[in-house]
């Protein structure tokens, strides 16, 4: 099977050896050592596809869901309603996650060296920042001003005090510059 093959190949490189301290359900800490070379390779490749095919907010929130999902399973709550709800969210995020990922195995490391998907959200012509790209650089100035407007407003109204430093983080001349 795929996992058996990956376990053998990646295991020879020492990939997937996990040694950490866990917080058990009852509150005590325990040292746990796992070997999951195939799972680490699959997880690395899958996350590479997700980074290519999911939007920024989906990736961010999926990390939150993954932590809660793992906590539920670790605590034996597989059949809980919350687990079912989280599983439905994860399932929904995966509808466009498909493609090909190339990985390079080396001692203790699994590195993604290539990825492609017909559902990729990456556009080289938008991300290159050169004269031939499709990105309208003039649009950035307006976006930056709009995006920063709440912060500028707060800075003007409150001259946000710094933490652990005498005075204000921003001086009046800085606030004037932000408004331009």
Residue pairs with C-beta under 8 A, 6 or more apart in sequence:
2 38
2 42
3 38
3 39
3 42
4 38
5 38
6 37
6 38
6 41
6 42
7 16
7 37
7 38
9 37
9 41
9 105
10 16
10 37
10 38
10 40
10 41
10 105
10 110
11 35
11 37
11 38
13 37
13 105
13 106
13 107
13 108
13 109
13 110
14 107
14 108
15 37
15 40
15 41
15 105
15 108
15 109
15 110
16 34
16 35
16 36
16 37
16 38
16 39
16 40
16 41
17 33
17 34
17 35
17 37
17 108
18 32
18 33
18 34
18 35
18 36
19 31
19 32
19 33
20 31
20 32
21 29
21 30
21 31
21 32
22 29
22 30
22 31
22 32
23 29
24 30
25 74
25 75
25 76
40 110
41 103
41 105
41 110
44 103
44 110
44 112
45 101
45 103
45 112
46 97
46 101
48 101
48 112
48 115
49 97
49 98
49 99
49 101
49 115
49 117
50 59
50 62
50 93
50 97
51 59
52 99
52 115
52 116
52 117
52 120
52 121
52 122
53 96
53 97
53 98
53 99
53 117
53 119
53 120
53 121
54 62
54 93
54 96
54 97
54 121
55 121
58 93
62 89
62 90
62 93
65 86
65 89
65 90
66 90
68 82
68 86
69 83
69 86
69 87
69 90
72 78
72 80
72 82
72 83
72 86
73 83
77 83
96 117
96 119
97 117
97 119
98 117
98 118
98 119
99 115
99 116
99 117
99 118
99 119
99 120
100 114
100 115
100 116
100 117
101 112
101 114
101 115
102 112
102 113
102 114
102 115
103 110
103 111
103 112
103 113
104 110
104 111
104 113
123 134
125 132
125 133
125 134
125 135
126 133
126 134
126 135
127 133
127 135
128 135
129 135
148 178
151 178
152 175
152 178
152 179
154 160
155 170
155 174
155 175
155 178
156 175
156 178
156 179
159 168
159 169
159 170
159 171
159 172
159 175
160 168
160 169
160 170
161 167
161 168
161 169
162 168
162 169
170 178
